[in-house]
Amino acid sequence: MLDRAVVKEFLDCQSKDIELEIPRDILREELVEVFCQYVEDDYYEWLKDNFKSFFNRGNPDWEWIREKTRVLAPEHK
């Protein structure tokens, strides 16, 4: 679940950068919610695709994964 306040700030900054004017009949809170739902739907599909790739569609390279776990930064262990 995305932090709606962070997304609102992000949308505000990005909209200013490209000089995007939001129509008056679209409430900013509703725009934030719709954008969050859009991103969350896409994010779930992205996670599924990456899961399949990471685990090599059921035949994971455990040695590669072990090596990656060995080099994790201390704060992630």
RAGIQUI-V110414 format. One record per residue. N is the residue number from 1. RES is the residue in one letter. SS is DSSP state (alpha for helix, beta for strand, coil for the rest). PSI is psi in degrees with one decimal (* if undefined). OMEGA is omega in degrees with one decimal (NA if undefined). Layout:
BEGIN
((N RES SS PSI OMEGA) (N RES SS PSI OMEGA))
END
This chain:
BEGIN
((1 M coil 126.9 -179.7) (2 L coil 147.9 175.6) (3 D coil 109.3 -174.8) (4 R alpha -35.2 179.5) (5 A alpha -40.5 178.2) (6 V alpha -42.6 179.5) (7 V alpha -40.9 178.2) (8 K alpha -47.0 179.6) (9 E alpha -42.4 178.2) (10 F alpha -48.5 -179.9) (11 L alpha -39.8 178.3) (12 D alpha -47.4 -179.1) (13 C alpha -47.0 -177.9) (14 Q alpha -38.7 179.3) (15 S alpha -40.6 178.3) (16 K alpha -40.8 -177.9) (17 D alpha -36.8 -178.7) (18 I coil 10.2 178.9) (19 E coil 45.2 179.4) (20 L coil 122.9 177.1) (21 E coil 124.0 -179.9) (22 I coil 130.5 179.7) (23 P coil 146.0 -177.2) (24 R coil -26.2 -177.3) (25 D coil 2.9 175.8) (26 I coil 113.0 179.9) (27 L coil 138.8 -178.6) (28 R alpha -41.2 -179.7) (29 E alpha -39.2 178.5) (30 E alpha -38.5 177.3) (31 L alpha -44.2 178.0) (32 V alpha -45.6 -178.5) (33 E alpha -45.5 -180.0) (34 V alpha -42.0 178.5) (35 F alpha -42.7 178.2) (36 C alpha -45.0 178.9) (37 Q alpha -41.6 178.2) (38 Y alpha -48.4 -178.8) (39 V alpha -41.3 -179.4) (40 E alpha -38.9 176.4) (41 D alpha -46.4 179.5) (42 D alpha -39.0 -179.7) (43 Y alpha -41.3 179.4) (44 Y alpha -43.2 178.1) (45 E alpha -40.0 177.7) (46 W alpha -43.4 177.6) (47 L alpha -44.1 178.9) (48 K alpha -45.0 179.4) (49 D alpha -43.1 -180.0) (50 N alpha -33.0 175.5) (51 F alpha -47.2 -179.5) (52 K alpha -43.4 -179.8) (53 S alpha -47.3 -176.9) (54 F alpha -43.4 -178.6) (55 F coil 16.8 173.3) (56 N alpha 44.9 177.9) (57 R alpha 44.0 175.4) (58 G alpha 0.5 178.9) (59 N coil 67.4 -173.0) (60 P coil 151.8 174.5) (61 D coil 86.9 -174.9) (62 W alpha -31.3 177.8) (63 E alpha -42.5 176.9) (64 W alpha -42.7 179.4) (65 I alpha -43.5 177.5) (66 R alpha -44.0 -180.0) (67 E alpha -41.8 178.3) (68 K alpha -37.2 179.4) (69 T alpha -29.1 179.1) (70 R alpha -31.6 -176.2) (71 V coil 10.6 177.0) (72 L coil 143.5 175.2) (73 A coil 147.7 -177.8) (74 P alpha -34.1 -178.4) (75 E alpha -10.9 178.8) (76 H alpha 2.3 -179.7) (77 K coil * NA))
END
